[in-house]
Amino acid sequence: MSSNVDRETFNQIMVPNYAPQQMIPVKGLGSRVWDQQDNEFIDFAGGIAVNALGHCHPELTAALHQQADQLWHLSNVWTNEPALKLAQALCDKTFAEKVYFANSGAEANEAAFKLARKYAYDNFGAEKHEIISCNNSFHGRTLFTVSVGGQPKYREGFEPVPAGISHVPFNDIAALEQQISDKTCAVVIEPIQGEGGITPATAEYLQAAKSLCSEHNALLIFDEIQTGVGRTGKLYAYQHSQVKPDILTTAKALGGGFPIAAMLSTEKIAKSFNVGSHGSTYGGNPLGCAVALKLLQIVDTPEVLEGVFHKHHLITQQIAQFNQKTELFKDIRGQGLLIGCELSDQYKGKARLFLELAQQTGLMVLVAGLNVIRLTPSLIIPEADIKEGLARFNRTMQLFKQQA
Ligand SMILES: *Cc1c(COP(=O)(O)O)cnc(C)c1O
């Protein structure tokens, strides 16, 4: 493909808040990607847990084309059929009775935190406004969501930030018990911390959070923006346990690459968002909803969800075997196709180097923080691509060992 833009163009005209890799992908199909020079890559990154069905899945492409010829946008002055059908599907498949649509994860969380505050305000008074979140959690980049997020580096320089938020150590039941009070309106948890390093919440922690919330009339919010839509082998990660949230946020994989997000809740809680109290121009637009509905129909099948379990074992067992010789990683963890490989102490802080070297072998991977290599491939990545990708992963491990 000929082109007159390259990586240098990025430096010239883009706000420097990202540092993208040198190569620029121009085409994707399934779990393969090609760059401007027509080099081919295996995609173990999946657009950061977004491309749940890989690139250009024919049924998603068809759903988008069909809707593109039908109706693009209305605003929420009118509702639309794709939004109503998608909301029905989400309610059928989860605890939810009510759905609010947004366009990104941060917006879904923003809605969730505002709803939690409003619900407490309506039912218990203004005093009950405190939000408890976990250290190292990630909930998005708006000012409210970086404030609730448990990584101070994301709010540094942006203060003053919203008040009434506290942070507790993740998976520490005693700490949560000590922090929660009748002033708490919500406790927010990622069932597996994604950006924080692929760290699962324990079943006991989720259970204890639920009981403590019930005791104090606080809402339990699960941020399933990364873990949702089949990523862990269930449609939503909470469905592995007995613990149902009061509010759940979902984004990333929901549109398979088309920007869409949703906040799910119950009728009783959703009532606090009455007419005019919150909104979004694009939220629930027909294009995104049509794609997401098709994606949900494909993902929420035994074939795809059981495939996720199988692929998890294939990938983690093979990497564990490579690791026996090299001992690059001290832990290989995660659930389904949300996999983290934590570097051994002698390689601390060098995850980014691994990502760069992987590209030299024709493999796209991600990092989660400074020490964890993150893999979030398509949920339907073919076995042949997994095997070839793992061979490249092994080559990357060799290169890394030489250079790190
Ligand atoms: C990605 C992510 C977000 C933010 O989503 P955006 O679409 O980038 O706003 C929030 N929470 C979690 C757990 C995420 O993984």
The ligand as an SDF file (V2000), in Angstrom:
LIG
                    3D

 15 15  0  0  0  0  0  0  0  0999 V2000
  -10.1760    0.1640   29.4180 C   0  0  0  0  0  0  0  0  0  0  0  0
  -10.8000    0.2390   30.7390 C   0  0  0  0  0  0  0  0  0  0  0  0
  -11.5270    1.3800   31.1470 C   0  0  0  0  0  0  0  0  0  0  0  0
  -11.6350    2.6300   30.2980 C   0  0  0  0  0  0  0  0  0  0  0  0
  -12.2450    2.4180   29.0750 O   0  0  0  0  0  0  0  0  0  0  0  0
  -12.1070    3.5180   27.9220 P   0  0  0  0  0  0  0  0  0  0  0  0
  -12.9300    2.9910   26.7960 O   0  0  0  0  0  0  0  0  0  0  0  0
  -10.6460    3.6310   27.5930 O   0  0  0  0  0  0  0  0  0  0  0  0
  -12.6260    4.7930   28.4630 O   0  0  0  0  0  0  0  0  0  0  0  0
  -12.1450    1.3460   32.3810 C   0  0  0  0  0  0  0  0  0  0  0  0
  -12.0560    0.2720   33.1870 N   0  0  0  0  0  0  0  0  0  0  0  0
  -11.3760   -0.8360   32.8240 C   0  0  0  0  0  0  0  0  0  0  0  0
  -11.3450   -2.0030   33.7500 C   0  0  0  0  0  0  0  0  0  0  0  0
  -10.7080   -0.8790   31.6080 C   0  0  0  0  0  0  0  0  0  0  0  0
  -10.0070   -1.9640   31.2710 O   0  0  0  0  0  0  0  0  0  0  0  0
  1  2  1  0
  2  3  1  0
  2 14  2  0
  3  4  1  0
  3 10  2  0
  4  5  1  0
  5  6  1  0
  6  7  2  0
  6  8  1  0
  6  9  1  0
 10 11  1  0
 11 12  2  0
 12 13  1  0
 12 14  1  0
 14 15  1  0
M  END
$$$$
